[in-house]
Amino acid sequence: MPDPTPAPRPEDDLAFIRRLMEGARETASDGSGHLILWGSLLAAAQTLTHLVRQGEMPVSITVIWAVTVGIGFAGSALLGNRNRKRAPVNSLVNRILASIWLGCGLSLSLVGFLGQGSDSLPHQVAPGVEAVVIGTAFFASAVLPNHASYWLLAAAWWILGGALLVWPSPVSNLVIAGGLVLFMVVPGVALRARRGTSFRLHLVA
């Protein structure tokens, strides 16, 4: 018997690819909440870590990072759940981007919670490692939505990370805290302002 299923048309494939790429661009824009959340939390954690290193706060660095990681992943889960309810589709692009930023978050958590908290990683070097990890996540994310701003942010993070690794300093935590505000929180606010109400797909960071 002949197969009753009609053969796919080339224009259908092109339309699917177009929707996929449009979804990727919307996904990156809708990830602004996660950029703002994690950028603010990590900047606060880096600042508090510096104060502890200077002996100005009698708090364990491990506690600081444990609280930061807990709040961060809880907040990301809430944002992701809200965006999933509003999303018309959950495409492969969404899942890839979510995996990239989840891996970034876990890597930063390990560096901060285990590396800085246990002093197994020199505290003057850890911020440089974290900056390189963030730069890698921006670089990988830029390929799918093809956002020029993500390429530039990746370059900025790698330059900052390289500088912190070559010239480690007692104020490295404060330097990367400033970088988190400039290269994560500010872009997140800009993406959210540009998004308006038309973008509905999600990014779990």
GROMACS elastic network, one bead per residue, 0.5 to 0.9 nm:
[ bonds ]
;  ai    aj funct       b0    kb
    1     4     6  0.86037   500
    2     5     6  0.88719   500
    3     6     6  0.78553   500
    5     8     6  0.89679   500
    6     9     6  0.87537   500
    8    11     6  0.84782   500
    8    12     6  0.66946   500
    8    13     6  0.75182   500
    9    12     6  0.52656   500
    9    13     6  0.67772   500
    9    14     6  0.89932   500
   10    13     6  0.51895   500
   10    14     6  0.63590   500
   10    15     6  0.86870   500
   11    14     6  0.50044   500
   11    15     6  0.60865   500
   11    16     6  0.85674   500
   12    15     6  0.50705   500
   12    16     6  0.61883   500
   12    17     6  0.86901   500
   13    16     6  0.50784   500
   13    17     6  0.62491   500
   13    18     6  0.86032   500
   14    17     6  0.51181   500
   14    18     6  0.61173   500
   14    19     6  0.86431   500
   15    18     6  0.50381   500
   15    19     6  0.62252   500
   15    20     6  0.85703   500
   16    19     6  0.51497   500
   16    20     6  0.61264   500
   16    21     6  0.87704   500
   17    21     6  0.62748   500
   17    22     6  0.85704   500
   18    21     6  0.53256   500
   18    22     6  0.61349   500
   18    23     6  0.84700   500
   19    22     6  0.50660   500
   19    23     6  0.59560   500
   19    24     6  0.85384   500
   20    23     6  0.51036   500
   20    24     6  0.62818   500
   20    25     6  0.89047   500
   20    91     6  0.72411   500
   20    92     6  0.82605   500
   20    93     6  0.70877   500
   21    25     6  0.63883   500
   21    26     6  0.86919   500
   21    93     6  0.80720   500
   21   144     6  0.72954   500
   21   145     6  0.64048   500
   21   146     6  0.86459   500
   22    25     6  0.52050   500
   22    26     6  0.62954   500
   22    27     6  0.85171   500
   22   145     6  0.77017   500
   23    26     6  0.50691   500
   23    27     6  0.59106   500
   23    28     6  0.86054   500
   23    89     6  0.86964   500
   23    91     6  0.77444   500
   23    93     6  0.75911   500
   23    94     6  0.78437   500
   23   145     6  0.80710   500
   23   199     6  0.88922   500
   23   200     6  0.89290   500
   23   201     6  0.67575   500
   24    28     6  0.62776   500
   24    29     6  0.87000   500
   24    91     6  0.86127   500
   24    93     6  0.59206   500
   24    94     6  0.67366   500
   24    97     6  0.84819   500
   24   144     6  0.62209   500
   24   146     6  0.83945   500
   24   201     6  0.83234   500
   25    28     6  0.53194   500
   25    29     6  0.64133   500
   25    30     6  0.87257   500
   25   144     6  0.78345   500
   25   146     6  0.73189   500
   25   147     6  0.73772   500
   26    29     6  0.50911   500
   26    30     6  0.60620   500
   26    31     6  0.86372   500
   26   145     6  0.79778   500
   26   195     6  0.81878   500
   26   198     6  0.86532   500
   26   199     6  0.54150   500
   26   200     6  0.69574   500
   26   201     6  0.59630   500
   26   202     6  0.78437   500
   27    30     6  0.50963   500
   27    31     6  0.62863   500
   27    93     6  0.83617   500
   27    94     6  0.65457   500
   27    97     6  0.82905   500
   27   145     6  0.79036   500
   27   199     6  0.76356   500
   27   200     6  0.75867   500
   27   202     6  0.50517   500
   27   203     6  0.56218   500
   28    31     6  0.52363   500
   28    32     6  0.74635   500
   28    94     6  0.88024   500
   28    97     6  0.81724   500
   28   141     6  0.80129   500
   28   142     6  0.86704   500
   28   144     6  0.89858   500
   28   145     6  0.66222   500
   28   147     6  0.82509   500
   28   191     6  0.85563   500
   28   201     6  0.85170   500
   28   202     6  0.77723   500
   28   203     6  0.66855   500
   29    32     6  0.59045   500
   29   188     6  0.82917   500
   29   191     6  0.55183   500
   29   192     6  0.68220   500
   29   194     6  0.81749   500
   29   195     6  0.62773   500
   29   199     6  0.72434   500
   29   201     6  0.86264   500
   29   202     6  0.85367   500
   29   203     6  0.85801   500
   30    33     6  0.70460   500
   30    34     6  0.85865   500
   30    83     6  0.83499   500
   30   191     6  0.76461   500
   30   192     6  0.70573   500
   30   195     6  0.71972   500
   30   199     6  0.63614   500
   30   200     6  0.68368   500
   30   201     6  0.64004   500
   30   202     6  0.56409   500
   30   203     6  0.64988   500
   31    34     6  0.54162   500
   31    35     6  0.65120   500
   31    36     6  0.88788   500
   31   188     6  0.76466   500
   31   191     6  0.83127   500
   31   192     6  0.83821   500
   31   201     6  0.87676   500
   31   202     6  0.63803   500
   31   204     6  0.71458   500
   31   205     6  0.72760   500
   32    35     6  0.50718   500
   32    36     6  0.62058   500
   32    37     6  0.85291   500
   32   184     6  0.89613   500
   32   185     6  0.84073   500
   32   187     6  0.76568   500
   32   189     6  0.65913   500
   32   190     6  0.81107   500
   32   191     6  0.57955   500
   32   192     6  0.55330   500
   32   195     6  0.89534   500
   32   203     6  0.86312   500
   33    36     6  0.51879   500
   33    37     6  0.60291   500
   33    38     6  0.85792   500
   33    76     6  0.84373   500
   33    79     6  0.73711   500
   33   188     6  0.66130   500
   33   189     6  0.80261   500
   33   192     6  0.74221   500
   34    38     6  0.59333   500
   34    39     6  0.80445   500
   34    72     6  0.87207   500
   34    75     6  0.81587   500
   34    76     6  0.62612   500
   34    79     6  0.75329   500
   34    80     6  0.88315   500
   34   188     6  0.77738   500
   34   203     6  0.78596   500
   34   204     6  0.72840   500
   34   205     6  0.57715   500
   35    38     6  0.54652   500
   35    39     6  0.56562   500
   35    40     6  0.82600   500
   35   184     6  0.56140   500
   35   185     6  0.59136   500
   35   186     6  0.87366   500
   35   187     6  0.77614   500
   35   188     6  0.51897   500
   35   189     6  0.83829   500
   35   205     6  0.76423   500
   36    39     6  0.52099   500
   36    40     6  0.59676   500
   36    41     6  0.84658   500
   36   181     6  0.85594   500
   36   184     6  0.66145   500
   36   186     6  0.75958   500
   36   187     6  0.82205   500
   36   188     6  0.53183   500
   36   189     6  0.68116   500
   37    40     6  0.54617   500
   37    41     6  0.62045   500
   37    42     6  0.86039   500
   37    72     6  0.69583   500
   37    75     6  0.74581   500
   37    76     6  0.78777   500
   37   185     6  0.77128   500
   37   188     6  0.89262   500
   38    41     6  0.50572   500
   38    42     6  0.58467   500
   38    43     6  0.82434   500
   38    68     6  0.88504   500
   38    72     6  0.61424   500
   38    73     6  0.89221   500
   38    75     6  0.89220   500
   38    76     6  0.85244   500
   38   105     6  0.85956   500
   38   180     6  0.87049   500
   38   184     6  0.81345   500
   38   185     6  0.80632   500
   38   205     6  0.83761   500
   39    42     6  0.53617   500
   39    43     6  0.59863   500
   39    44     6  0.85557   500
   39   177     6  0.85070   500
   39   179     6  0.89986   500
   39   180     6  0.52150   500
   39   181     6  0.61617   500
   39   183     6  0.83869   500
   39   184     6  0.53615   500
   39   185     6  0.51902   500
   39   186     6  0.89032   500
   39   188     6  0.87063   500
   40    43     6  0.52075   500
   40    44     6  0.61948   500
   40    45     6  0.86277   500
   40   177     6  0.87472   500
   40   180     6  0.73221   500
   40   181     6  0.68053   500
   40   184     6  0.83927   500
   40   185     6  0.65068   500
   41    44     6  0.51909   500
   41    45     6  0.61556   500
   41    46     6  0.86543   500
   41    68     6  0.61535   500
   41    69     6  0.84937   500
   41    71     6  0.82088   500
   41    72     6  0.70275   500
   42    46     6  0.60341   500
   42    47     6  0.84878   500
   42    65     6  0.86726   500
   42    68     6  0.71029   500
   42    69     6  0.87813   500
   42    72     6  0.88314   500
   42   177     6  0.71435   500
   42   180     6  0.71914   500
   43    46     6  0.51752   500
   43    47     6  0.61852   500
   43    48     6  0.86323   500
   43   173     6  0.86316   500
   43   174     6  0.81387   500
   43   176     6  0.73800   500
   43   178     6  0.70402   500
   43   179     6  0.81970   500
   43   180     6  0.57653   500
   43   181     6  0.67617   500
   44    47     6  0.51271   500
   44    48     6  0.61323   500
   44    49     6  0.84792   500
   44    68     6  0.85604   500
   44   177     6  0.71652   500
   45    48     6  0.51279   500
   45    49     6  0.59835   500
   45    50     6  0.86025   500
   45    61     6  0.87484   500
   45    64     6  0.63546   500
   45    65     6  0.65341   500
   45    68     6  0.66606   500
   45   112     6  0.89841   500
   45   173     6  0.89350   500
   45   177     6  0.81972   500
   46    50     6  0.62538   500
   46    51     6  0.87549   500
   46    65     6  0.89802   500
   46   112     6  0.89484   500
   46   127     6  0.83916   500
   46   172     6  0.89191   500
   46   173     6  0.51388   500
   46   174     6  0.64550   500
   46   175     6  0.89138   500
   46   176     6  0.73499   500
   46   177     6  0.56793   500
   47    50     6  0.51712   500
   47    51     6  0.64258   500
   47    52     6  0.88059   500
   47   173     6  0.63417   500
   47   174     6  0.56753   500
   47   176     6  0.89704   500
   47   177     6  0.63573   500
   48    51     6  0.50270   500
   48    52     6  0.62249   500
   48    53     6  0.86249   500
   48    57     6  0.78724   500
   48    59     6  0.89233   500
   48    61     6  0.81477   500
   48    64     6  0.74847   500
   48   173     6  0.88315   500
   49    52     6  0.51080   500
   49    53     6  0.62097   500
   49    54     6  0.86633   500
   49    57     6  0.88504   500
   49    60     6  0.87460   500
   49    61     6  0.60526   500
   49    64     6  0.75027   500
   49    65     6  0.86969   500
   49   116     6  0.86798   500
   49   173     6  0.71038   500
   49   174     6  0.88938   500
   50    53     6  0.50495   500
   50    54     6  0.62581   500
   50    55     6  0.87373   500
   50    56     6  0.88035   500
   50   170     6  0.80465   500
   50   171     6  0.70604   500
   50   172     6  0.82895   500
   50   173     6  0.57596   500
   50   174     6  0.67290   500
   51    54     6  0.50543   500
   51    55     6  0.63354   500
   51    56     6  0.52461   500
   51    57     6  0.58997   500
   52    55     6  0.50340   500
   52    56     6  0.56674   500
   52    58     6  0.65899   500
   52    59     6  0.65999   500
   52    60     6  0.76059   500
   52    61     6  0.71046   500
   53    56     6  0.76013   500
   53    57     6  0.82207   500
   53    61     6  0.87292   500
   53   123     6  0.88280   500
   53   170     6  0.85717   500
   54    57     6  0.78756   500
   54   170     6  0.88895   500
   55    58     6  0.69730   500
   57    60     6  0.86660   500
   59    62     6  0.86056   500
   59    63     6  0.72783   500
   59    64     6  0.75387   500
   60    63     6  0.52266   500
   60    64     6  0.65418   500
   60    65     6  0.89379   500
   60   117     6  0.76746   500
   61    64     6  0.50071   500
   61    65     6  0.63202   500
   61    66     6  0.84805   500
   61   112     6  0.86697   500
   61   113     6  0.78585   500
   61   116     6  0.72364   500
   61   117     6  0.51070   500
   61   118     6  0.83227   500
   62    65     6  0.53167   500
   62    66     6  0.59692   500
   62    67     6  0.85898   500
   62   112     6  0.80958   500
   62   113     6  0.56845   500
   62   114     6  0.75729   500
   62   116     6  0.76550   500
   62   118     6  0.72365   500
   63    67     6  0.61091   500
   63    68     6  0.84484   500
   63   113     6  0.83490   500
   63   117     6  0.81087   500
   64    67     6  0.54213   500
   64    68     6  0.61857   500
   64    69     6  0.87047   500
   64   113     6  0.83650   500
   64   117     6  0.86201   500
   65    69     6  0.59326   500
   65    70     6  0.83311   500
   65   109     6  0.74788   500
   65   112     6  0.62348   500
   65   113     6  0.52269   500
   65   114     6  0.89195   500
   65   116     6  0.88211   500
   65   117     6  0.74811   500
   66    69     6  0.52680   500
   66    70     6  0.60583   500
   66    71     6  0.85960   500
   66   109     6  0.83922   500
   66   112     6  0.88835   500
   66   113     6  0.63952   500
   67    70     6  0.50883   500
   67    71     6  0.60779   500
   67    72     6  0.83608   500
   68    71     6  0.53551   500
   68    72     6  0.59449   500
   68    73     6  0.86418   500
   68   109     6  0.87560   500
   69    72     6  0.50177   500
   69    73     6  0.61255   500
   69    74     6  0.83932   500
   69   105     6  0.84737   500
   69   106     6  0.88369   500
   69   109     6  0.63334   500
   69   113     6  0.82098   500
   70    73     6  0.55636   500
   70    74     6  0.60961   500
   70    75     6  0.84759   500
   71    74     6  0.51506   500
   71    75     6  0.59145   500
   71    76     6  0.84645   500
   72    75     6  0.51695   500
   72    76     6  0.60876   500
   72    77     6  0.85635   500
   72   105     6  0.87887   500
   73    77     6  0.60188   500
   73    78     6  0.86007   500
   73   105     6  0.83853   500
   73   205     6  0.85124   500
   74    77     6  0.51232   500
   74    78     6  0.63589   500
   74    79     6  0.87383   500
   75    78     6  0.51594   500
   75    79     6  0.61941   500
   75    80     6  0.84791   500
   76    79     6  0.50697   500
   76    80     6  0.58760   500
   76    81     6  0.83927   500
   76   204     6  0.62847   500
   76   205     6  0.64442   500
   77    80     6  0.50894   500
   77    81     6  0.59943   500
   77    82     6  0.85478   500
   77   204     6  0.73137   500
   77   205     6  0.89027   500
   78    81     6  0.51632   500
   78    82     6  0.61924   500
   78    83     6  0.86376   500
   79    82     6  0.51896   500
   79    83     6  0.61792   500
   79    84     6  0.85378   500
   79   202     6  0.85591   500
   79   203     6  0.87401   500
   79   204     6  0.75583   500
   80    83     6  0.51440   500
   80    84     6  0.59810   500
   80    85     6  0.86854   500
   80   202     6  0.64985   500
   80   203     6  0.66671   500
   80   204     6  0.52479   500
   80   205     6  0.83841   500
   81    84     6  0.50925   500
   81    85     6  0.64268   500
   81    86     6  0.89524   500
   81   202     6  0.89211   500
   81   204     6  0.87764   500
   82    85     6  0.54227   500
   82    86     6  0.67643   500
   82    87     6  0.88959   500
   82   202     6  0.87242   500
   83    86     6  0.51529   500
   83    87     6  0.60059   500
   83   200     6  0.69153   500
   83   201     6  0.65594   500
   83   202     6  0.52176   500
   83   203     6  0.80097   500
   83   204     6  0.89526   500
   84    87     6  0.50265   500
   84    88     6  0.82096   500
   84    89     6  0.84206   500
   84    90     6  0.76641   500
   84   200     6  0.86771   500
   84   201     6  0.73126   500
   84   202     6  0.63152   500
   84   203     6  0.89606   500
   85    88     6  0.81952   500
   86   200     6  0.61720   500
   86   201     6  0.73485   500
   86   202     6  0.85255   500
   87    90     6  0.69147   500
   87   200     6  0.54127   500
   87   202     6  0.67928   500
   88   200     6  0.76525   500
   88   201     6  0.72831   500
   89   201     6  0.73765   500
   90    93     6  0.81305   500
   90    94     6  0.61264   500
   90    95     6  0.73477   500
   90   201     6  0.75778   500
   90   202     6  0.80857   500
   91    94     6  0.52244   500
   91    95     6  0.66098   500
   91    96     6  0.88202   500
   92    95     6  0.51391   500
   92    96     6  0.61687   500
   92    97     6  0.86489   500
   93    96     6  0.51094   500
   93    97     6  0.61602   500
   93    98     6  0.84390   500
   93   144     6  0.71328   500
   93   145     6  0.86590   500
   94    97     6  0.52893   500
   94    98     6  0.60323   500
   94    99     6  0.85959   500
   94   201     6  0.78571   500
   94   202     6  0.68741   500
   94   203     6  0.63136   500
   94   204     6  0.84090   500
   95    99     6  0.60938   500
   95   100     6  0.86436   500
   95   203     6  0.80487   500
   95   204     6  0.84668   500
   96    99     6  0.51194   500
   96   100     6  0.62965   500
   96   101     6  0.88610   500
   96   141     6  0.86743   500
   96   144     6  0.88751   500
   97   100     6  0.50855   500
   97   101     6  0.63792   500
   97   102     6  0.84882   500
   97   140     6  0.83720   500
   97   141     6  0.61537   500
   97   144     6  0.80206   500
   97   203     6  0.66616   500
   97   204     6  0.77624   500
   97   205     6  0.80868   500
   98   101     6  0.53998   500
   98   102     6  0.59583   500
   98   103     6  0.84820   500
   98   202     6  0.86098   500
   98   203     6  0.55170   500
   98   205     6  0.58433   500
   99   102     6  0.50204   500
   99   103     6  0.59945   500
   99   104     6  0.84910   500
   99   204     6  0.79595   500
   99   205     6  0.79316   500
  100   103     6  0.52689   500
  100   104     6  0.62948   500
  100   105     6  0.87990   500
  100   137     6  0.61913   500
  100   138     6  0.88932   500
  100   140     6  0.72921   500
  100   141     6  0.71448   500
  100   205     6  0.78064   500
  101   105     6  0.60737   500
  101   106     6  0.85237   500
  101   134     6  0.88889   500
  101   137     6  0.63248   500
  101   138     6  0.85979   500
  101   141     6  0.82804   500
  101   203     6  0.84177   500
  101   204     6  0.70676   500
  102   105     6  0.50691   500
  102   106     6  0.61880   500
  102   107     6  0.85443   500
  102   204     6  0.70817   500
  102   205     6  0.52672   500
  103   106     6  0.51375   500
  103   107     6  0.60649   500
  103   108     6  0.85787   500
  103   137     6  0.83666   500
  103   205     6  0.85270   500
  104   107     6  0.51026   500
  104   108     6  0.61447   500
  104   109     6  0.84866   500
  104   133     6  0.65043   500
  104   134     6  0.65538   500
  104   136     6  0.83086   500
  104   137     6  0.61733   500
  104   205     6  0.79595   500
  105   108     6  0.51962   500
  105   109     6  0.60621   500
  105   110     6  0.86749   500
  105   134     6  0.87218   500
  105   205     6  0.69973   500
  106   110     6  0.62273   500
  106   111     6  0.86913   500
  107   110     6  0.51826   500
  107   111     6  0.62728   500
  107   112     6  0.85950   500
  107   130     6  0.81565   500
  107   133     6  0.73674   500
  108   111     6  0.50997   500
  108   112     6  0.59848   500
  108   113     6  0.81523   500
  108   129     6  0.87897   500
  108   130     6  0.60097   500
  108   133     6  0.73087   500
  108   134     6  0.81482   500
  109   112     6  0.51967   500
  109   113     6  0.54745   500
  109   114     6  0.76446   500
  109   115     6  0.89539   500
  110   113     6  0.52549   500
  110   114     6  0.52167   500
  110   115     6  0.65342   500
  110   116     6  0.88436   500
  111   114     6  0.57180   500
  111   116     6  0.64709   500
  111   117     6  0.84958   500
  111   121     6  0.78738   500
  111   126     6  0.68453   500
  111   127     6  0.88179   500
  111   129     6  0.78987   500
  111   130     6  0.70433   500
  112   115     6  0.54518   500
  112   116     6  0.50110   500
  112   117     6  0.63706   500
  112   126     6  0.75561   500
  112   127     6  0.86976   500
  112   130     6  0.82245   500
  113   116     6  0.61178   500
  113   117     6  0.50936   500
  113   118     6  0.75754   500
  114   117     6  0.51866   500
  114   118     6  0.54953   500
  114   119     6  0.77562   500
  114   120     6  0.74298   500
  114   121     6  0.82749   500
  115   118     6  0.57119   500
  115   119     6  0.57951   500
  115   120     6  0.52222   500
  115   122     6  0.77809   500
  115   123     6  0.80236   500
  115   126     6  0.72437   500
  116   120     6  0.68025   500
  116   121     6  0.59091   500
  116   122     6  0.71911   500
  116   123     6  0.57874   500
  116   126     6  0.68040   500
  117   120     6  0.79292   500
  117   121     6  0.86982   500
  118   121     6  0.76854   500
  119   122     6  0.61751   500
  119   123     6  0.67798   500
  120   123     6  0.85949   500
  121   124     6  0.85183   500
  121   125     6  0.71575   500
  121   126     6  0.63289   500
  122   125     6  0.53823   500
  122   126     6  0.63012   500
  123   126     6  0.53157   500
  123   127     6  0.74837   500
  123   170     6  0.82536   500
  123   172     6  0.84393   500
  123   173     6  0.83253   500
  124   127     6  0.67674   500
  124   128     6  0.80034   500
  124   164     6  0.80765   500
  124   165     6  0.82822   500
  124   168     6  0.52534   500
  124   169     6  0.57148   500
  124   170     6  0.60871   500
  124   171     6  0.78798   500
  124   172     6  0.60172   500
  124   173     6  0.75997   500
  125   128     6  0.55500   500
  125   129     6  0.66355   500
  125   130     6  0.89922   500
  125   164     6  0.70200   500
  125   165     6  0.58967   500
  125   166     6  0.89704   500
  125   167     6  0.89692   500
  125   168     6  0.59892   500
  125   169     6  0.82962   500
  125   172     6  0.79369   500
  126   129     6  0.51387   500
  126   130     6  0.62547   500
  126   131     6  0.87292   500
  126   164     6  0.88635   500
  126   165     6  0.84728   500
  126   172     6  0.85807   500
  126   173     6  0.84609   500
  127   130     6  0.50441   500
  127   131     6  0.61955   500
  127   132     6  0.87390   500
  127   161     6  0.73602   500
  127   164     6  0.69654   500
  127   165     6  0.81630   500
  127   168     6  0.88066   500
  127   172     6  0.62684   500
  127   173     6  0.60128   500
  127   175     6  0.84109   500
  127   176     6  0.62355   500
  127   177     6  0.89706   500
  128   131     6  0.51233   500
  128   132     6  0.63664   500
  128   133     6  0.87908   500
  128   158     6  0.88286   500
  128   160     6  0.73004   500
  128   162     6  0.65716   500
  128   163     6  0.74870   500
  128   165     6  0.51260   500
  128   166     6  0.87209   500
  128   168     6  0.80053   500
  128   172     6  0.79104   500
  128   176     6  0.78821   500
  129   132     6  0.52318   500
  129   133     6  0.63915   500
  129   134     6  0.88475   500
  129   161     6  0.64718   500
  129   162     6  0.86021   500
  129   164     6  0.83829   500
  129   165     6  0.74362   500
  130   133     6  0.51239   500
  130   134     6  0.63179   500
  130   135     6  0.86459   500
  130   161     6  0.73904   500
  130   176     6  0.85863   500
  131   134     6  0.51730   500
  131   135     6  0.61545   500
  131   136     6  0.86835   500
  131   157     6  0.55510   500
  131   158     6  0.65933   500
  131   159     6  0.87397   500
  131   160     6  0.66842   500
  131   162     6  0.83157   500
  131   164     6  0.85158   500
  131   176     6  0.72662   500
  131   179     6  0.85421   500
  131   180     6  0.88479   500
  132   135     6  0.50328   500
  132   136     6  0.62377   500
  132   137     6  0.87935   500
  132   154     6  0.87075   500
  132   157     6  0.63178   500
  132   158     6  0.53092   500
  132   159     6  0.84736   500
  132   160     6  0.80261   500
  132   161     6  0.51488   500
  132   162     6  0.75095   500
  133   136     6  0.51670   500
  133   137     6  0.64584   500
  133   138     6  0.88964   500
  133   157     6  0.85551   500
  133   158     6  0.85303   500
  133   161     6  0.86904   500
  134   137     6  0.51504   500
  134   138     6  0.63802   500
  134   139     6  0.86552   500
  134   154     6  0.75486   500
  134   157     6  0.67048   500
  134   158     6  0.82670   500
  135   138     6  0.51915   500
  135   139     6  0.61285   500
  135   140     6  0.86592   500
  135   153     6  0.70871   500
  135   155     6  0.68284   500
  135   156     6  0.75153   500
  135   158     6  0.54517   500
  135   159     6  0.89272   500
  135   161     6  0.82658   500
  136   139     6  0.50355   500
  136   140     6  0.61345   500
  136   141     6  0.85100   500
  136   154     6  0.65605   500
  136   157     6  0.83934   500
  136   158     6  0.79185   500
  137   140     6  0.52392   500
  137   141     6  0.60688   500
  137   142     6  0.85688   500
  137   154     6  0.76554   500
  138   141     6  0.50969   500
  138   142     6  0.60744   500
  138   150     6  0.56125   500
  138   151     6  0.69603   500
  138   152     6  0.88627   500
  138   153     6  0.66757   500
  138   154     6  0.50607   500
  138   155     6  0.88431   500
  138   157     6  0.86323   500
  139   142     6  0.52621   500
  139   143     6  0.70097   500
  139   150     6  0.65271   500
  139   151     6  0.57822   500
  139   152     6  0.86710   500
  139   153     6  0.79679   500
  139   154     6  0.51362   500
  139   155     6  0.80100   500
  140   143     6  0.57826   500
  140   144     6  0.77781   500
  140   150     6  0.89524   500
  140   151     6  0.89451   500
  140   154     6  0.87988   500
  141   144     6  0.59569   500
  141   145     6  0.70828   500
  141   146     6  0.81855   500
  141   147     6  0.85403   500
  141   150     6  0.72807   500
  141   151     6  0.87623   500
  142   145     6  0.57734   500
  142   146     6  0.51256   500
  142   147     6  0.54395   500
  142   148     6  0.72262   500
  142   149     6  0.80634   500
  142   150     6  0.51339   500
  142   151     6  0.59286   500
  142   154     6  0.85595   500
  143   146     6  0.51910   500
  143   147     6  0.76799   500
  143   150     6  0.87788   500
  143   151     6  0.84820   500
  144   147     6  0.81616   500
  146   149     6  0.87939   500
  146   150     6  0.79734   500
  146   151     6  0.84552   500
  147   150     6  0.54163   500
  147   151     6  0.69657   500
  148   151     6  0.52617   500
  148   152     6  0.65001   500
  148   153     6  0.87485   500
  149   152     6  0.50935   500
  149   153     6  0.60977   500
  149   154     6  0.85661   500
  149   187     6  0.85660   500
  150   154     6  0.60262   500
  150   155     6  0.85626   500
  151   154     6  0.51451   500
  151   155     6  0.63406   500
  151   156     6  0.87204   500
  152   155     6  0.51132   500
  152   156     6  0.61887   500
  152   157     6  0.86857   500
  153   157     6  0.61384   500
  153   158     6  0.85656   500
  153   183     6  0.63864   500
  153   184     6  0.83751   500
  153   187     6  0.87871   500
  154   157     6  0.51929   500
  154   158     6  0.61962   500
  154   159     6  0.86092   500
  155   158     6  0.51474   500
  155   159     6  0.60992   500
  155   160     6  0.85245   500
  156   159     6  0.51944   500
  156   160     6  0.61238   500
  156   161     6  0.85121   500
  156   179     6  0.89303   500
  156   183     6  0.76054   500
  157   160     6  0.50385   500
  157   161     6  0.59263   500
  157   162     6  0.84260   500
  157   179     6  0.78741   500
  157   183     6  0.75579   500
  158   162     6  0.59171   500
  158   163     6  0.84319   500
  159   162     6  0.51436   500
  159   163     6  0.61505   500
  159   164     6  0.86411   500
  160   163     6  0.51575   500
  160   164     6  0.62185   500
  160   165     6  0.86621   500
  160   175     6  0.88305   500
  160   176     6  0.79006   500
  160   179     6  0.78018   500
  161   164     6  0.51367   500
  161   165     6  0.61775   500
  161   166     6  0.86213   500
  161   176     6  0.84840   500
  162   165     6  0.51151   500
  162   166     6  0.60986   500
  162   167     6  0.83927   500
  163   166     6  0.51738   500
  163   167     6  0.57874   500
  163   168     6  0.78387   500
  164   167     6  0.51802   500
  164   168     6  0.51222   500
  164   169     6  0.75135   500
  164   172     6  0.66641   500
  164   175     6  0.84546   500
  164   176     6  0.85145   500
  165   168     6  0.56028   500
  167   172     6  0.89415   500
  168   171     6  0.83243   500
  168   172     6  0.64491   500
  169   172     6  0.51394   500
  169   173     6  0.85250   500
  170   173     6  0.75537   500
  170   174     6  0.87815   500
  171   174     6  0.52950   500
  171   175     6  0.63669   500
  171   176     6  0.89229   500
  172   176     6  0.62783   500
  172   177     6  0.84596   500
  173   176     6  0.53953   500
  173   177     6  0.61071   500
  173   178     6  0.87571   500
  174   178     6  0.63038   500
  174   179     6  0.86418   500
  175   178     6  0.52480   500
  175   179     6  0.63515   500
  175   180     6  0.88008   500
  176   180     6  0.60534   500
  176   181     6  0.86097   500
  177   180     6  0.51261   500
  177   181     6  0.65368   500
  177   182     6  0.88123   500
  178   181     6  0.52176   500
  178   182     6  0.62243   500
  178   183     6  0.84262   500
  179   182     6  0.50590   500
  179   183     6  0.55514   500
  179   184     6  0.75462   500
  180   183     6  0.53941   500
  180   184     6  0.51506   500
  180   185     6  0.64843   500
  180   186     6  0.86173   500
  181   184     6  0.56585   500
  181   186     6  0.61301   500
  181   187     6  0.87882   500
  182   185     6  0.62553   500
  182   186     6  0.54088   500
  182   187     6  0.74455   500
  183   186     6  0.62850   500
  183   187     6  0.62075   500
  183   188     6  0.86111   500
  184   187     6  0.54164   500
  184   188     6  0.60108   500
  184   189     6  0.86841   500
  185   188     6  0.50352   500
  185   189     6  0.62341   500
  185   190     6  0.86653   500
  186   189     6  0.51304   500
  186   190     6  0.62020   500
  186   191     6  0.86543   500
  187   191     6  0.60435   500
  187   192     6  0.84903   500
  188   191     6  0.51529   500
  188   192     6  0.61400   500
  188   193     6  0.85876   500
  189   192     6  0.51057   500
  189   193     6  0.61307   500
  189   194     6  0.86136   500
  190   193     6  0.51380   500
  190   194     6  0.61702   500
  190   195     6  0.84984   500
  191   194     6  0.51063   500
  191   195     6  0.59022   500
  191   196     6  0.89579   500
  192   195     6  0.50408   500
  192   196     6  0.68134   500
  193   196     6  0.60310   500
  195   198     6  0.65604   500
  195   199     6  0.59894   500
  196   199     6  0.71245   500
  197   200     6  0.76589   500
  199   202     6  0.87103   500
